[in-house]
Amino acid sequence: MAFREAWLNTLALKACFVRLEENPRDFLRTKKLKGYENLYRYQVGGLRVVYEIHEDKEEIAVVAIFPRGDVYKKL
């Protein structure tokens, strides 16, 4: 069962990265994090991908990937 869950998370994360590359401000699954100037989070099932957008470099940088409850404690 753990293998299947890990496999599904891997596929979901790959899809997440493709979507972020196309539109890093996809407001259906992303939210700007309060208290941070340039941090956003993307919801992928029970995981949260925290990233920042670098407009000048035209890139995004993934800061953290954690389960939903843990990610905000570890920032």
C-alpha positions in Angstrom: 0.0 0.0 0.0 2.8 2.4 0.8 4.4 1.8 -2.6 1.2 2.7 -4.4 0.8 5.9 -2.4 4.4 6.9 -3.1 3.9 6.2 -6.8 0.7 8.3 -6.9 2.5 11.1 -5.0 5.3 11.0 -7.6 3.0 11.2 -10.5 1.0 14.1 -8.8 4.2 16.0 -8.1 5.4 15.7 -11.7 2.0 17.1 -12.9 2.4 19.9 -10.3 5.8 20.9 -11.6 4.5 21.0 -15.2 1.5 23.2 -14.1 3.8 25.5 -12.1 6.1 25.9 -15.1 3.1 26.9 -17.2 1.4 29.2 -14.6 3.0 29.6 -11.2 0.0 31.6 -10.0 -2.7 29.0 -10.8 -5.2 30.3 -8.2 -7.2 27.1 -8.1 -4.5 25.2 -6.3 -2.1 27.9 -5.1 -2.2 30.4 -2.3 0.2 33.1 -1.3 1.5 32.5 2.2 0.7 35.1 4.7 3.7 36.7 6.5 6.1 35.9 3.6 6.8 38.3 0.8 7.2 35.9 -2.1 6.2 32.4 -0.9 3.3 30.4 -2.4 2.0 26.9 -1.7 0.6 24.4 -4.2 -1.7 21.7 -3.0 -1.0 18.2 -4.2 -3.3 15.8 -2.4 -2.1 15.6 1.2 1.2 17.3 0.3 2.1 21.0 0.1 4.7 22.3 -2.3 6.1 25.7 -1.1 7.8 27.7 -3.7 8.9 31.2 -4.5 8.7 33.1 -7.8 11.7 34.9 -9.2 10.3 37.2 -11.8 13.6 38.7 -12.8 15.1 35.3 -13.5 11.8 33.9 -14.9 12.0 30.9 -12.6 10.4 29.3 -9.6 12.3 27.7 -6.7 10.8 24.9 -4.7 11.5 25.6 -1.0 9.8 22.6 0.6 7.6 19.6 0.1 5.9 18.3 3.2 2.6 16.8 4.4 -0.1 19.4 4.9 0.2 19.7 8.7 4.0 19.8 8.8 5.0 22.3 6.1 3.9 25.4 7.9 5.8 24.4 11.2 9.0 23.9 9.3 9.2 27.1 7.4 
